[in-house]
Amino acid sequence: MKKLIIYSIALLSIGLHAQTVTFSQFEDGELYREVEETRSSYSVQTALLKQLEGLSNKALTRFVRKKGITEKLIKQADEYFEKMWYAEAARVYDIVLEKSEAEHTFDLLSKAGDSHYYSGNMEKAYKWYHELYETYKEKITEEKFFKYAHALKGTGRYRRAAKLTKLFRQKRNEPLNELGGTTTTWSKARLVEVKNLAINTKYSEFSPMFHKDSDVVFASSLDSSFLTTRRYRWNNQPFLDLYVAKADEENADLSKVKKFSSKINTKYHEASVSFSPDQKTIYFTRNNYGKKLKRGKNGVNHLKIYQSRLVDGEWTKAVELPFNSEDYSTGHPSVSPDGKKLYFVSDRPGGFGGTDVYVVDILDRGTFSEPKNLGRTVNTSKKEMFPYITKNALYFSSDRTMGLGGLDIYKSDHADGVFSVGINMGEPINSNRDDFSYIIDEGEEKGYFASNRKGGKGDDDIYSFKSILNLNAISGNVLDEVSGEPIPDAEVLLFDKDAIQIGQINTEPDGSFIFKNLAPVSKYVLKTVKKGYFDSSAAINTKENEDVSVLLPIKQLKEIIAEDKGVLKLEVETIYFDFDRFNIKPQAAQELDKLVAVMTEYPEMVIKIESHTDAIGSKAYNKYLSDKRAKSTRDYIIAHGIDPGRIQSAIGYGEEQPLNNCSDNTRCSKAKHRENRRSEFIIVKM
């Protein structure tokens, strides 16, 4: 039976492990046996793995290839997989695929990729997903392709991810924006200083939340118990508890870590907290249990939001909220600044995707309104989670397509209950791994988030961030190339390194312009457009938090109209062709585009095209080749919107009309021969 993987509560992902933030981390019934039973199960189930890992490479290969062993290993791996013990499953699938002679079936490659995907090993996930895609392209489902694309991004293969996504959707006749009709919007570059905190361990720390004046409460799988260490099977880390730490004056680091409250922490998972404005009520997520774990109709232990109040300096026994359910999960609470609304995540029926963001009104006497879905501007067909509400914005994480990879953090502005389309926060807040549980102070200058990006100390680490005044800009002036005069009202377009337009501005009366708040040390392209002038492009690199100044000279269209011995011609750079070829090269196309621009500006202009060669080769062949080049040039101009009737003729003259004395049997340099290889564009009518 297919398991419902609901990315959500990374809250609960003790190791969010790229793309594995899921409610199901808490939902596997096998994970929540009593401590002694769990220990016994662990030792029995891992005995095989310990034996296999103790063998040498040759001995392991010989053992796996014994009759019947491969089948038994696959069965064992499948059992691990069904229990969601993905770390163990991944290790056994690897042995089977790498050491045995078993057929690499769709099911085997799929489960191997999934096991690494949910364990956070993106390189291995990519390895098996890539083989799966290359071998079984026709059988790939949208869900499997989505994971493959995430693995590509998670290993830095962005261009291949974009290319394959486009091909995949074209093949399925799907829109090239996000599935479900939503689009990804990116925030403008900000200068942000990001720091990995001292409190992080080799385990998982995430879901920070402001508390009182200088405290931060967070979830961690660090188990400080001296005698007993309880672990769950998703990635063999201790269960989650809530901790509290002191923030320094700059909120740049945390220290003095201790357990939050023995009244709140239990032997199961607690994570993702939020406090009322007066700090006297806490909302948090916990496994559904009373004296023991409870399960819904499908046998899954779901998540619930609990509430506790601070009375006489002690937290009361937590009670669950009325909109929880035994049959679906509810978690990730976030209280609005005025204390009147509670935002949360749920995979309840009727949503748009795996997990959606909802809101309820906090009413009198501990009651709540009916949950309301925030709608399509926030929620997608994928998974949204970790909401954090401020006075003017909602921050949340999503694994929607076209992000940087894994979970990305988004911002949705709101007013009067209406939410804008979520904007991707971009780098350095987001990375190609999971980035989530973002919180920001009232001044919107500093805060915290969690990530399992490369370079961290553990599975998930908490990072602090603070905004820095962004001085990165590109400023300059647009000038006439000949006169040097400034050109007002010229359109300047700004493109990023991926050729995506990110800015547009018209020059001031003095020809000046400026693009502010750009990314440091990044590649940009400026394109200048002005009627009567040729379009012009220039590549510019920003520096480290300073303004870069440029001059953009542009040439009038009429400047290439010249008179030569009483004949009007369009003078462009030499149109070069490859040896013995007549197809239009990219460099030649740029020059021909200038011709198209001038003929568009002068709609009555009629031209004739003459093509010439050097004297190398036979006269007959040179005439044939030049005629092909002339007509190829004509066809290019017509294909770009010029009426065929405006090209009087396109004729090749071969070596009949040289510009110098380099005719047959005359010794000439290569440069002299090159002078004769040319195309001429003669104006017949203006």
N, C-alpha and C positions, 0 to 999 in steps of 0.2 A: 504494500500500500504506500502510495507516494506521500512523503511527509510534507507538511506545510512549512516552508522555510520563510519566516517573516522577518526579515532583517531587523526588526525593530530593536528593540531595546538593547541596543548595544549597551545600553545601560547595562545592559546585561551582557554584554559580551565581555566577558572577562577578557577577552583579548580580541576585541573587535576585529582583530585579524582581518585586515583588508576584506571588505565586502562581506563580513560574516556577522555583522551585528544582527543578532536575531533573537526574536522572542524564544525560538526553539532552543536556545542555549539553556533556558531555564525549564524547558518543557519536557525534556526527556525523562520519563519516569525512572529510568535506571540511575539517573544522576542523584536521586534524592533518597536513597536508602539510608538507614541509620549508619552511623560511623563505622561500627564493627563490620557490618555487612559489606559496606563499600570497600573497606580494607581487604576483606577476604576476596571479594570479586576482583579487585584490582590485581592482587597477587596471582590469582588463577589465570585471569585473562591475559596477563602480560608475560606469563612463563614462556609461551611459544616465541614471542618476540625476542625475549632475552636470549633464548637458545639460538635463534637464527642470527642475531647480531653478534653472537660469540664465534660464529664460523668465519673462516677466511673466505676470501672472494671465490677461490676455486672450489672449496668445500661446499660453499653455499650453492654454487651453480650445479655441482654434482647432485647435491641433495634435492634441489628443486626439480631436477630433470628425471628423478626416479619415478617409476610408474605410479600414478595415482596421487602423487604429492601436490602437483600443480592444482588439481581439482579441489583438494582439501584446503589449500591455501586460499583459493578464490572463495570457497564457501566461508572460511573464517573471516576474510576481509569483508564479505557481504554482510556477515553478522555484525561486525563492528560498524559498518556503514548504516545498517538499519537502526542500530542503537544510537547513531550520531556520535560514535567514538571516532571522529574523523582522523585524528592524529595517528591512531593505531591502524585504521583502515588504509591510510595513505602509505604507511611503511610496508604493509603486506602487498598492496597493489603494485608498488614500485618493484618489489622482489619478483613478483610474477611477470610483470611486463619487461623487466630488464634482464632477468636471469633464466626464465623458463622459455620454452618453445611454444607457449600458448598463443593462439590466434589473438591478435589485437582487435577484438570485437568492439562494436559501438558501445555496448553496455560497459565493458571493462575499461575502455578509455574514458568514457563519460564519468564513471564512478571514481576513477583515479584522479581525474581533473577536479571533480567536485570535492573530493576529500582534501586535496591540497588547498583548494580555493577557500573552503570553510576553516582550514587550519591556518590560513594566512601566508602560505608559501606560494607567492605569485610566480616565481620562476618555474617551479615544478608544475603548477597549475597550467601555466602557458605551454609547457612542454607537451602535456597530454592533450590539452584542448587543441593545440595546433595540429597534432597528429590526427585527432578526431576530425577537425575541419577539413584537412587535406585529404583524408581517406573517405569521409562520409558526408561530403558537401550537400548531397541531395536529401540527407536525413536530418540535418541540423535543425533543431527547433529554435524559436525565437529566444526562449529562456536560456538554452545552451549557448547560443551565439552571444547573447548579452553577457554571460560570464566570460566567454572567450575574449570579447572586446574589453571587458574590465581587466582581465589578465594582461592583455596587450598594453593597456595604459599603465597598469601597475608595475610593468617592467620597462616603462619608458618608450614603448613602441607606438607613439601617438599617431604617426602618419599612416602606419599600416592599419591601426584601429579605425581611423577615419575612412580610409580607402575601402576596407572590407565592409564597413557598415553601409557605405553608399551602395556598393555592389549588391549586398544582401537585400537591401530594401528595394532597389530597382528590380531585382529578380522577383520580389514578392509584390511588386507594384504598390509599395508603401511610400508615404511622403518622406522626403529626405531630411525633414526636421525631425523632432523627437516623435516617437511612436505616441499615438493618442492626440496628436495635433498641438502639443505644447512646444515652446521654444526655449532655448537657453539664452539668457541675457547675462552679460558680464559687467561687473563693476569697473569703474575707472581705476587705474593703478593707484595704490596708496603706498606710502612708505610706512612700513610697520616693522618694528624690531621684535623678533620672536626669540624666546629663551626657554630651554628645557629646564624644568625645576629640579631643585636639589632633593625634593621629597620622593622623586620617582625611583622605583625599584626594578628588579628584573621581572616583577610580576606586572599586573595591569592596574593603572590608576586613570580614572576618568570622571566625567560628570561633576566638575567643580561647581560650587554655588556660593554666592556671597552670603555671609551670616554675621549679624551684628555689625560693629564698626570695622573690624579688621580680621575677622575669621573667614575661613573658606572651608566648607564641608565638601568632601569628595568620596567617591567609591574606590575601594582598592581590594585586590585579592591577596594583599599581604596579610598573612595570618600570624599575629604576634603571640598566639597561644604557645605556652612552653611545652605542654604535655601532648596536645592533640592538634593534628593538622588535618582538616577535612578538605577533600579535593573533589572537583567534579570532572567528568570525563571529557568535556569538549576539548580542552587542551591541557588537562592535568594540572590545573592551578587551583589554589584554595578558593572557597566560596567568597562572595563579595560581602564586605561590611562597610559601614560608613565611618569615616575618620574626619577629624577637624584639625586644621593647622592655622598658624598665625601668618598673616601677610605683612611684609615689610612696608615701609612708608610709600615706596614707589610701586607697590603691588607687583614687583618684578620677581619675587621669590617667596616661598613658603617655608616655614620651619615649625618646630615644636609640635610634631604630629602625635596625636593620641586618638583612641577610639572615641567615637562621638557620644554614644549612650548605650548602656547595657539594656535599657528599656526598649530601645529601637532595634539594635542588632540582635539577630537570632542565629541559629545554626545553619540557616539557609541564606538566600541572596537578599540583600538590601542595596539599593542604589538610586540614583537620579532623584534628588530632593529639591524642594522649593519651600520657601517660608512666606508666611503672611507679612505684610508691611510692618507690623509691630513685633515680628520675630517670635510670637507666642504660639503659632500653629505651624506644624511641619507636615508636608505632604511628601510621600516617598513611594517607591515601587518595591514590591516584595513578591516572592512566590506565594501562590494561593495555598494557605494551610491553616489548620486550626491546631489540634494536638498532633496532627500528622498532615502530610501533603494531601490536597484534594485534587481530583481530576475531573475534567469535563466528560462529555459524552464520548469523545474520541479517545479517552484515556490519557489526555495530555494535561499536565500541570501548567495552568496559565498564570499570567501575572495580574496583579491588582494594585491599585493605588490605595494607600493607607493614610490615615490622618492621626496625629497625636498633638496634644496641647501641653504647653508648659505651665505647670501649677506648682507654686512654691519652690521654684527652681528645679523641679523634676518633670521629665516627660511622662505623660500618662500612657496607659496601655493603648497601643494603636488599634484603631477600628477601620474597617474598610469602607470605601465610599459606595453609595447606593447604586451608581451606574456601572459598577464592576459586573463581571459575569463569570460563571463557571465554564463557559463554552468559548470564550475568546479572551484575548489579553488586553489590558489597559495599563498604561504606564507613562513615564516621562512627564510628570506634572510641572507646570510653570504658572505661578500666580502673577496676575497683572499688578503693576505698581500701585494701583488704587485698592487692591485686594478684593475687587468685585468679580473677577473672572478667573477661571482655571483652565488653562490650555493643557492638552495631553495628547498622547498617541494611542491608537487602537487599531486592531485588525478586525473590528466588528463588521458584521455583514452590512452591505450597502455603501461601502467606501469605493474610492476610485482605483486604489492599488493595493499593494501588499500591506502597508500601514499608512494611515492618514492622520493628519492633525485635526483635532476637534476642540471645541470650547464649551464650557458650561458657565452659567451664572452662579456665583456663590450667594445663596439666599440666607435668610435669617434661620436661627435655630438649627444650624447644621444641615440644611437642605440645599438641593441643587436643582437647576433647571435641566431639561432634557439636552443631551449632547447634540451639538450642531457641527456638521462638517464644514471646514473653512473654504471648501470649494476648489475649483479648477485652477485658480491663480496660484494656489499654494500646493495642492495635492495633484499627483500625476498617477499614471498607471504603474509607477515603480513604488519606492518606499520612502516616505518622509518620516522623520523622527527627531528627537531631541529639540523640541521647541523651546525658545527662550523669548519671552515677551517683554518689551520695553514700552515706554510711553508712545513712541512713534513707529516702532518697527517690530517685526517678528523675525527672529533668526532660527533657522532649522537646518538639519542635514538631510541630504537626499542622495540616492544612488542613480538618479535619472541619467539618461544617456547624454553624451556630449560634454560631460564634466571632465575634470582632470584625471579622474580615476577613483574607484571606490566611492566612499561617501564624501561629498563636498558640502561645504557650509554655504547657505543662501540667506539673503536678506529680502524681506517683503515689507515695504512701507504700509502703514495702515492709518486710517482716519475714519471715525464713525462706523467702525465695524466692517469697513471695506478694505480688502487687502490687494496690493499690487502684485504683479507677476514677480516671482522670486528671482533675485539677481545673484549670480554666482560671485562670491567674494574674491575669487582669483587668488593668485600667489601673493605673498607667502603663507597666507592663512590656509589655503588648500594646497594639497600635494597630490601625487599619483597614488597615494594610499587612502586610508580612511581618516577623515577629519570631522569632528563632531563635538557635541556638548559645549557649544560656544556661549560664553556669557560676556557682557560688557558693562562697564560702570555707567552711572547716570550722565557723566560728562562725555560719554562715547569716545574716550581716548585710550582706555586700557581695559584689560580683562584676561580671560583664560579660555583655553579650549583643549581638547584631547586629540591625539593623533597616534597612529602606529607607523608613521613615516620612517624612512631609513635614518639611521643615526641616533635613534632613541636608546633608552636604557632597558626597556622591557617591551612587553607586548603592546600596551597602550601607555603613553606618557601624557602628563599634563604640561602644557606650555603656557607661559604668560606672553602677552603682547602689549605693546603700546605704540600709539601713532606718533610719527615724526613729521615735522613740517616738510612737505614735499616741494622742493625747489626745482625738480626736474622739469624742464620745458624745452621746446624748440621754438625759437622766434626768428624773425627775419623780414626781408623785404623782397617784393616782386618788382623786377625792373625790366624795361625794354632793352633787349640785347644790344641794339645798335645805338640808341640815343642815351641810354642810361637813366632815362626818366622813370620815376616811380609809376606803377600801374595800379590805380585804385579799383576796387570792386572785382578783383580777380578771385576766382574760387580756388582755395587751397584745400586739398583732401589729404587726410592722414591715414596711412595703412600700417598695420602691425606686421610682424615677421611672417605671419601666415597669410598675408595679402588680404586681410579682413579690414574693411574701412571702419575706423573707430573715431573719426573726427572730421569736421568740415567747417570752414570759416571763410569769410570774404575779407579781402584786404581793406585796410583803412585808406582815407584819401592820400596818405603819404606812402601807400604801398606796403605797410607793415602788417604783420600778423603774429599770433603766438598761440601755441598749444601748451596748456599747463597740466600739472599732475600726471606726468608720464612715468613709466617705469625706469629705474636706473639701469645703465649699461645694457640697453636694449636696441634692437634694430627696428627702424621705421623707414617708411617711404613717403615722400611728399609728392603729390601730383598737382600741377598748376594748370588751370583751365581758364581761358579768357577768349571771348569772341574776337575773331580777327587775328588770333595768335595760334601757334602750334602748341598742343599740349606738351607739357614737360614733366619729367619725373626725376627725382633725386633721392638717393639713399642716404639716410642720416642715422648716426648712432648717438644715443644719449650717454651722458657721463654719470658720475657718482654725485647725485643731488646738486646739480647746477644747470644753468641755462646754456643751451647750445645755440649759437647764432649762425644763420645762413643767408646767402643771397641767391635768389632764384631768377636769373635772367631768362626771358622768353622771347621768341622770335616771331615777328609778324609774318603772316602767311604771304603777304606780297613781297617779302624779302627774297623769296626763291624765284620770283619772276624776274628774269634778266634778259637783256638784249645782247645778242652775239652776231655781229656783222649784219645788223638790220633784221635779225630773226629773233622773235620772242621765244624763250625757252623756260621750262621749269627746271631749275638747277637743284638737284639733290645729290647726296653722296653716291658714290659709285654703287651700282646694283651688281653685286658679285654673285656668280653661280659656281657651283662645284665643277671640277674638271669633267667635261663631257656630259654635263647634266643641264637640265633646263627648269627644274622645280625651284620654287621660291623659298629661299632660306629665311630664317627668323630675322637676321640682320637686314636683308633686302626688304622684308615685309615692313620693317620700321620706316624705311625710306619711302616705300610706296604708300604707306599710310599718310605721309605728308602730302603726296600728290592728291590723294582722296580728299584730304582736308581742304586744300586750296580749291579743288574743283567743286567741292560742296559750298565753299564761300562764294565762288563765282559761278553761278548756275548756267551762265551762257557760254562758258569756256568750252572750246572744242580743241582736242589735241591729236597729234599723230605720234606713234611710237616707232623709233628706229633703233635696231639693235646691231652691234658691230662686234667683230672678233679680231684677234691678232692673226698673223700670217702663218702660224704654226699649224701644220696639217694641210689637207687638200682644200682647194678653193670651194669645190662642190660641197664637201662635208661642212665646212665652216659656214657657208650660206644656209645650208639646211639647219644647222644647230642654232645660228643666230635668229632664224625665222621662228624656230620653236620657242626660243627665249622671249622674243617679242610678243608672241601670242600668249605665252604663259603669263607675262606681265599684264597684258590686256585683260586676260581672264580674271586675274587677281583684283584689278581695279573695278571691273564690272561686279564681281562677287561682293564687293564692299559698298555697293549702293550707287554706283555711277551708271547712268543710262548708256547702253552700248552705242547709241547714236552719237554720243559725244566723243567717241574715239574714231576718228576718220579712218585710220589705218594702223596696222601693226606689222611692220615688215622687217625682215632681217637682211642685212647687206653683206654679211660675212666680212671678208677682209678687203672689200672694194673701196672703203673710204677711211684710210688710216689718218691719224692726226700727225704722224711723223713719217720718216722714211723707212720704217721697218716693214718692208714688203718681202716677198719671196726672195730667197737667196741673199738676204742682207743680214749680216751679223749684228744682233742687238742685245742689249741687256734685258734681264727679266722685267725691270722697271719700265723700259721703253715698250716692251710688248704689252705690259699691263695697261698702259695709257690707251691702247687701241681697243681693249676689251671694255665696252661701255654701252649704256643705253641712253638715248636722248629722247626728251619729251618736248616736242615742238608745238607751240601754241598757234593754232590755225585761226581761232576766233576767240575774242574776249566778250 
